[in-house]
Amino acid sequence: MSKVTEYLESQEKAHERACGIIKNMKDFYTVGNTGMYNVTLYEYITHMEGLAIDARNLPELSAMPEHQAFLTEALLEAHDIQISITPEDWIHIEMPCLLPGKMLRSKKDFSFYPLFRALEVFKSDRGLLPQYPESVIAIRHIYDRNKPLGMIRDNDNVDTKIVVDVLKTFFLPDDNGLICSHFYDSKLGAKNMTNIYIFPRYDFEKWWMASA
């Protein structure tokens, strides 16, 4: 049995397990067992993110020509991360998802790689990027206003370190506390997403007035 065939068979079994988890979620939700529903929901999320990470290895495992370019294109299309530079010369990044919690398994591979790839493409298209010797990284968690308010997390339970590590690579000389400040808040919106800004420290009040 080839490695590719073995891998595909393991993925087939993993997807069958995902269907079983969904069935359990449905059963627990139907009978009003919130505790077990939450347990299986967490199991489902971590399982599916693991599947997504595993899928990224398949082009290389299959010896696909230009597998990295193929993977980058697929990631950018799937995650649809939008990066722009505002008229004020601030970096603005829109991620169409919420950042993972600190306890989520495999969160680094899942979150780090798509953002890093998107910024690589942005840099390649634009050339020189703004640099911020003394900066603020503002991360705003936007929650779907039509979902239960209980889904809104404490800001300190969200893993932002992954994002900061990526941003440092492209825009900052370092992310130590003397030259890089962090700001986090949460708002309600039309859908779950994450807005990220990088700007000079002296622009914080201006940014706050513009984004509040």
C-alpha positions as CSV (number, residue, x, y, z in Angstrom):
1,M,0.0,0.0,0.0
2,S,1.4,3.4,-1.0
3,K,1.7,6.2,1.5
4,V,-0.9,8.2,-0.4
5,T,-3.4,5.4,-0.3
6,E,-2.7,4.8,3.4
7,Y,-3.2,8.5,4.1
8,L,-6.4,8.7,2.1
9,E,-7.9,5.7,4.0
10,S,-7.0,7.2,7.3
11,Q,-8.7,10.4,6.2
12,E,-11.8,8.5,5.2
13,K,-12.0,7.0,8.7
14,A,-11.4,10.4,10.2
15,H,-14.3,11.8,8.3
16,E,-16.5,8.9,9.3
17,R,-15.6,9.8,12.9
18,A,-16.6,13.4,12.3
19,C,-20.1,12.2,11.1
20,G,-20.4,10.2,14.4
21,I,-19.5,13.3,16.4
22,I,-22.1,15.4,14.6
23,K,-24.7,12.7,15.3
24,N,-23.8,12.8,19.0
25,M,-24.0,16.6,19.0
26,K,-27.5,16.5,17.5
27,D,-28.7,13.9,20.0
28,F,-27.4,15.9,23.0
29,Y,-28.8,19.1,21.6
30,T,-32.2,17.5,21.0
31,V,-32.6,16.3,24.6
32,G,-31.2,19.5,26.0
33,N,-28.0,18.1,27.5
34,T,-26.0,21.3,27.2
35,G,-23.0,20.0,29.1
36,M,-22.4,17.0,26.7
37,Y,-23.3,19.1,23.7
38,N,-20.5,21.5,24.6
39,V,-18.1,18.6,25.1
40,T,-18.9,17.1,21.7
41,L,-18.9,20.5,20.0
42,Y,-15.3,21.1,21.3
43,E,-14.4,17.6,20.1
44,Y,-15.9,18.3,16.7
45,I,-14.1,21.6,16.3
46,T,-10.7,20.2,17.3
47,H,-11.2,17.2,15.1
48,M,-12.1,19.2,12.0
49,E,-9.2,21.6,12.5
50,G,-6.9,18.6,12.7
51,L,-8.4,17.3,9.4
52,A,-7.8,20.7,7.8
53,I,-4.2,20.7,8.9
54,D,-3.7,17.1,7.7
55,A,-5.1,18.0,4.3
56,R,-2.4,20.6,3.8
57,N,0.2,17.8,3.8
58,L,-1.5,15.9,0.9
59,P,-0.1,17.9,-2.0
60,E,3.5,17.3,-0.8
61,L,2.8,13.7,0.1
62,S,1.4,13.2,-3.4
63,A,4.6,14.6,-5.0
64,M,2.5,17.2,-6.7
65,P,4.6,19.6,-8.8
66,E,4.6,23.1,-7.3
67,H,2.8,21.8,-4.3
68,Q,3.6,24.9,-2.2
69,A,2.1,27.3,-4.7
70,F,-1.0,25.0,-5.0
71,L,-1.3,25.0,-1.2
72,T,-0.9,28.7,-0.9
73,E,-3.7,29.4,-3.5
74,A,-6.0,26.9,-1.8
75,L,-5.4,28.5,1.7
76,L,-5.9,32.1,0.4
77,E,-9.2,31.1,-1.2
78,A,-10.5,29.2,1.8
79,H,-9.5,31.7,4.5
80,D,-10.1,34.9,2.4
81,I,-7.9,37.0,4.6
82,Q,-8.1,40.7,3.5
83,I,-5.0,42.9,4.0
84,S,-4.9,46.6,3.2
85,I,-3.1,49.8,4.1
86,T,-5.4,52.6,5.2
87,P,-5.0,56.2,4.1
88,E,-3.4,56.9,7.6
89,D,-0.7,54.3,6.7
90,W,-2.1,51.7,9.2
91,I,-2.1,48.0,8.4
92,H,-5.6,46.6,8.5
93,I,-6.2,42.8,8.4
94,E,-9.7,41.2,8.2
95,M,-9.9,37.5,9.1
96,P,-13.3,35.9,8.5
97,C,-13.2,33.9,11.6
98,L,-12.5,34.2,15.4
99,L,-9.1,33.5,16.7
100,P,-8.8,30.1,18.6
101,G,-8.9,29.8,22.3
102,K,-5.7,29.2,24.2
103,M,-6.6,25.6,24.9
104,L,-7.4,24.6,21.3
105,R,-5.4,21.7,20.0
106,S,-3.3,22.4,16.8
107,K,-4.2,26.1,16.9
108,K,-0.7,27.2,15.8
109,D,-0.6,25.3,12.5
110,F,-4.2,26.2,11.7
111,S,-4.0,30.0,12.4
112,F,-0.3,30.8,11.8
113,Y,0.1,29.3,8.3
114,P,-2.8,31.0,6.4
115,L,-2.0,34.5,7.9
116,F,1.7,34.1,7.2
117,R,1.0,33.0,3.6
118,A,-1.4,35.9,3.0
119,L,1.1,38.4,4.2
120,E,3.8,36.9,2.0
121,V,1.6,37.3,-1.0
122,F,0.7,40.9,0.1
123,K,4.4,41.7,0.5
124,S,5.2,40.2,-2.9
125,D,2.5,42.2,-4.6
126,R,3.2,45.5,-2.9
127,G,7.0,45.5,-2.3
128,L,8.1,47.5,0.7
129,L,5.8,47.4,3.7
130,P,5.3,50.0,6.4
131,Q,7.5,49.5,9.4
132,Y,6.5,50.5,12.9
133,P,9.4,51.0,15.4
134,E,6.9,51.8,18.2
135,S,3.5,50.4,17.6
136,V,0.2,49.3,18.8
137,I,-1.4,46.0,17.6
138,A,-5.1,46.3,18.1
139,I,-7.1,43.1,17.8
140,R,-10.9,43.3,17.7
141,H,-13.0,40.2,18.1
142,I,-16.3,40.6,16.3
143,Y,-19.1,38.3,17.3
144,D,-22.3,37.5,15.3
145,R,-25.0,39.5,17.0
146,N,-27.5,36.8,16.2
147,K,-25.7,34.2,18.2
148,P,-26.1,33.7,22.0
149,L,-24.2,36.2,24.1
150,G,-22.7,33.3,26.0
151,M,-20.5,32.6,23.0
152,I,-18.5,35.8,23.7
153,R,-15.3,34.9,25.4
154,D,-13.0,36.7,27.8
155,N,-10.3,38.5,25.8
156,D,-7.6,36.8,27.9
157,N,-8.9,33.4,26.8
158,V,-8.2,34.1,23.1
159,D,-4.8,33.1,21.7
160,T,-3.4,36.3,20.2
161,K,0.2,35.3,20.4
162,I,0.0,33.4,17.1
163,V,-1.0,36.6,15.3
164,V,1.5,38.8,17.0
165,D,4.3,36.4,16.1
166,V,3.3,36.6,12.4
167,L,2.9,40.4,12.4
168,K,6.3,40.9,14.0
169,T,8.0,39.1,11.1
170,F,6.6,41.6,8.6
171,F,6.1,44.9,10.4
172,L,8.0,45.2,13.7
173,P,11.6,45.2,14.8
174,D,10.5,43.3,17.9
175,D,7.3,42.7,20.0
176,N,8.7,43.4,23.4
177,G,6.5,45.6,25.7
178,L,8.8,48.6,25.5
179,I,8.1,49.2,21.7
180,C,4.9,47.2,21.0
181,S,1.6,47.7,22.9
182,H,-1.4,45.4,22.6
183,F,-5.0,46.4,22.7
184,Y,-7.9,43.9,22.6
185,D,-11.7,44.4,22.6
186,S,-14.9,42.8,21.4
187,K,-17.9,44.0,19.5
188,L,-21.1,42.6,18.0
189,G,-21.4,42.6,14.2
190,A,-23.0,40.9,11.3
191,K,-20.9,37.8,11.5
192,N,-17.9,36.3,13.4
193,M,-14.6,37.7,12.3
194,T,-11.4,39.3,13.6
195,N,-10.2,42.8,12.7
196,I,-6.5,43.6,13.3
197,Y,-4.8,46.9,13.0
198,I,-1.1,48.0,13.4
199,F,-0.3,51.7,13.8
200,P,2.2,54.0,15.5
201,R,1.6,54.5,19.2
202,Y,1.0,58.2,18.8
203,D,-2.0,57.3,16.5
204,F,-3.9,55.3,19.2
205,E,-6.4,58.0,20.0
206,K,-7.0,58.8,16.4
207,W,-7.6,55.1,15.7
208,W,-9.9,54.7,18.6
209,M,-12.1,57.6,17.5
210,A,-12.2,56.3,14.0
211,S,-13.0,52.7,14.9
212,A,-15.2,53.1,17.9
